[in-house]
Amino acid sequence: MLSIIFAQDPTPCPPGAVGENCASGLYSLTDVFGRIVSSLLPIGGIILFVMLIVGGFYFIFSGGDPRQVAGAKSTITYAIAGTVVLALAFLIVQIIANFVGVPAILNFDIYN
């Protein structure tokens, strides 16, 4: 016998669900935006770490040239400042969530 294949599953996946019928778990634009926002902190940390490494290489290979040393120092300074800003942004949101007593502000969800 022929089996019938439907293009769309009749039961939609609940928001945030991942399973056999829910390939990506992305049910709405809210889920997509929430995942983008939650992935920005690790991506920012990786970028800042790479900038520290790049600044270190610039400093090592400057050859004593004052302009290149100053550029390397500014790269390292800006990477450290970015790390501080990123950490403070995370901590401020955590402190507000704990102080107010509403941990739901840590999850991006428009409907609830």
C-alpha positions as a Markdown table, in Angstrom:
| # | Residue | x | y | z |
|---|---|---|---|---|
| 1 | Met | 0.0 | 0.0 | 0.0 |
| 2 | Leu | 1.0 | 3.6 | -0.5 |
| 3 | Ser | 1.7 | 5.6 | 2.6 |
| 4 | Ile | 0.5 | 9.2 | 2.7 |
| 5 | Ile | 3.0 | 11.9 | 3.6 |
| 6 | Phe | 1.6 | 15.2 | 4.8 |
| 7 | Ala | 3.6 | 18.3 | 4.2 |
| 8 | Gln | 2.5 | 19.7 | 7.6 |
| 9 | Asp | 2.1 | 17.9 | 10.9 |
| 10 | Pro | -1.5 | 18.5 | 12.2 |
| 11 | Thr | -0.3 | 19.0 | 15.8 |
| 12 | Pro | 1.9 | 22.1 | 16.2 |
| 13 | Cys | 4.9 | 22.0 | 18.5 |
| 14 | Pro | 4.6 | 24.0 | 21.7 |
| 15 | Pro | 7.0 | 26.9 | 22.1 |
| 16 | Gly | 10.5 | 25.8 | 23.0 |
| 17 | Ala | 9.8 | 22.1 | 22.3 |
| 18 | Val | 12.3 | 19.9 | 20.6 |
| 19 | Gly | 11.4 | 16.4 | 19.6 |
| 20 | Glu | 10.6 | 14.0 | 16.8 |
| 21 | Asn | 8.1 | 16.3 | 15.1 |
| 22 | Cys | 9.7 | 19.5 | 16.2 |
| 23 | Ala | 12.9 | 19.7 | 14.2 |
| 24 | Ser | 14.3 | 23.0 | 15.4 |
| 25 | Gly | 12.1 | 23.9 | 18.3 |
| 26 | Leu | 11.5 | 27.4 | 16.8 |
| 27 | Tyr | 7.8 | 27.9 | 16.9 |
| 28 | Ser | 7.6 | 31.7 | 16.6 |
| 29 | Leu | 9.5 | 34.8 | 16.1 |
| 30 | Thr | 9.7 | 35.1 | 19.9 |
| 31 | Asp | 11.6 | 31.9 | 20.1 |
| 32 | Val | 14.0 | 33.0 | 17.4 |
| 33 | Phe | 14.6 | 36.4 | 19.1 |
| 34 | Gly | 15.0 | 34.8 | 22.5 |
| 35 | Arg | 17.6 | 32.4 | 21.2 |
| 36 | Ile | 19.5 | 35.2 | 19.5 |
| 37 | Val | 19.5 | 37.3 | 22.7 |
| 38 | Ser | 20.6 | 34.4 | 24.9 |
| 39 | Ser | 23.5 | 33.6 | 22.5 |
| 40 | Leu | 24.8 | 37.1 | 22.4 |
| 41 | Leu | 26.6 | 36.8 | 25.8 |
| 42 | Pro | 28.8 | 33.8 | 24.8 |
| 43 | Ile | 29.5 | 35.2 | 21.4 |
| 44 | Gly | 30.5 | 38.5 | 22.9 |
| 45 | Gly | 32.8 | 36.7 | 25.3 |
| 46 | Ile | 34.5 | 34.8 | 22.5 |
| 47 | Ile | 34.9 | 38.0 | 20.5 |
| 48 | Leu | 36.5 | 39.8 | 23.5 |
| 49 | Phe | 38.8 | 36.9 | 24.1 |
| 50 | Val | 39.9 | 36.9 | 20.4 |
| 51 | Met | 40.5 | 40.7 | 20.7 |
| 52 | Leu | 42.8 | 40.2 | 23.7 |
| 53 | Ile | 44.8 | 37.6 | 21.7 |
| 54 | Val | 45.0 | 39.9 | 18.7 |
| 55 | Gly | 46.1 | 42.8 | 20.9 |
| 56 | Gly | 48.8 | 40.5 | 22.4 |
| 57 | Phe | 50.1 | 39.6 | 19.0 |
| 58 | Tyr | 50.2 | 43.2 | 17.9 |
| 59 | Phe | 52.1 | 44.0 | 21.1 |
| 60 | Ile | 54.6 | 41.1 | 20.6 |
| 61 | Phe | 55.2 | 41.9 | 16.9 |
| 62 | Ser | 55.3 | 45.7 | 17.3 |
| 63 | Gly | 59.1 | 45.6 | 17.2 |
| 64 | Gly | 59.4 | 48.5 | 19.7 |
| 65 | Asp | 57.6 | 50.9 | 17.3 |
| 66 | Pro | 55.8 | 53.4 | 19.6 |
| 67 | Arg | 52.8 | 53.8 | 17.3 |
| 68 | Gln | 52.3 | 50.0 | 17.0 |
| 69 | Val | 52.8 | 49.6 | 20.8 |
| 70 | Ala | 50.2 | 52.3 | 21.4 |
| 71 | Gly | 47.8 | 50.6 | 19.0 |
| 72 | Ala | 48.3 | 47.2 | 20.7 |
| 73 | Lys | 47.7 | 48.8 | 24.1 |
| 74 | Ser | 44.5 | 50.5 | 23.0 |
| 75 | Thr | 43.3 | 47.2 | 21.5 |
| 76 | Ile | 43.9 | 45.4 | 24.8 |
| 77 | Thr | 42.4 | 48.3 | 26.8 |
| 78 | Tyr | 39.2 | 48.3 | 24.7 |
| 79 | Ala | 38.9 | 44.5 | 24.9 |
| 80 | Ile | 39.2 | 44.6 | 28.7 |
| 81 | Ala | 36.7 | 47.5 | 28.8 |
| 82 | Gly | 34.3 | 45.4 | 26.7 |
| 83 | Thr | 34.7 | 42.5 | 29.0 |
| 84 | Val | 33.8 | 44.7 | 32.0 |
| 85 | Val | 30.8 | 46.2 | 30.2 |
| 86 | Leu | 29.6 | 42.7 | 29.2 |
| 87 | Ala | 30.0 | 41.3 | 32.7 |
| 88 | Leu | 28.3 | 44.4 | 34.3 |
| 89 | Ala | 25.3 | 44.1 | 31.9 |
| 90 | Phe | 24.9 | 40.5 | 32.8 |
| 91 | Leu | 25.3 | 41.2 | 36.6 |
| 92 | Ile | 22.9 | 44.1 | 36.5 |
| 93 | Val | 20.1 | 42.0 | 34.9 |
| 94 | Gln | 20.8 | 39.2 | 37.5 |
| 95 | Ile | 20.7 | 41.7 | 40.4 |
| 96 | Ile | 17.4 | 43.3 | 39.2 |
| 97 | Ala | 15.9 | 39.8 | 38.8 |
| 98 | Asn | 16.9 | 38.8 | 42.3 |
| 99 | Phe | 16.1 | 42.1 | 43.9 |
| 100 | Val | 12.6 | 42.4 | 42.4 |
| 101 | Gly | 12.0 | 38.6 | 42.9 |
| 102 | Val | 10.9 | 38.1 | 39.3 |
| 103 | Pro | 13.2 | 35.6 | 37.6 |
| 104 | Ala | 11.0 | 35.6 | 34.6 |
| 105 | Ile | 12.7 | 38.7 | 33.3 |
| 106 | Leu | 15.7 | 36.5 | 32.5 |
| 107 | Asn | 13.7 | 34.6 | 29.8 |
| 108 | Phe | 12.6 | 36.5 | 26.7 |
| 109 | Asp | 8.9 | 35.6 | 26.3 |
| 110 | Ile | 6.3 | 38.1 | 24.9 |
| 111 | Tyr | 3.2 | 36.0 | 25.6 |
| 112 | Asn | 3.6 | 35.1 | 29.3 |
